[in-house]
Amino acid sequence: MTSYSEYRSPLGILLLAATERGLSGLYFEQHKYFKGTQDWRRDDAHEHLLRTKEQLDEYFAGQRQVFDVALDLRGTPFQRAVWDALASLPFGLTATYQSIAQRVASPKAVRAVGTAIGRNPVSIIVPCHRVLGSSGALSGYAGGLDRKRYLLALEEKNDRGTETLIPAAADFFTGGQRQLLLQE
């Protein structure tokens, strides 16, 4: 049985999903590949959901760089290999789709790697936002490029240990429309 709860983040409301084995989903509003809560039940006291919320609070406050919540990810063996490679990306650093393809021993499968990254069911926790195009440009993020930019800026500030740890959401969005202010 999948349980879910909502989490208010600087990037909007996140829908968190978990089974008895661990976190199975983290979805943004208008998440590109979210299929809905069909047979799920709301459970705001679910152990894995509460732990995830605590760790997200710490992450957004600049007090956590590594997540250690239990995961219950469902995917093909190739997708799981890609997600494992993503999970090993250090906080504050980025990789390219090509380097992830090489890491999973499929150097010619860059597009397949991109597809697997896009299907990552636990954005932020398994840090797909740390993957950039070969030129270093932002590309693809199921939660939207504005959120990807925010997460990268958050990690950059926290990694440098500056006094102002959290980028203001207003630097990335306008009002309730979540429109990107910065140009690519």
Secondary structure by P-SEA (a helix, b strand, c coil): cbbbbcccccccbbbbbbcccccccccccccccccccccbbbbcccaaaaaaaaaaaaaaacccccccccccccccaaaaaaaaaaaaccccccccaaaaaaaaccccaaaaaaaaaaacccccccccccccccccccccccccaaaaaaaaaaaaaaaacccccccccccccccccccccccc
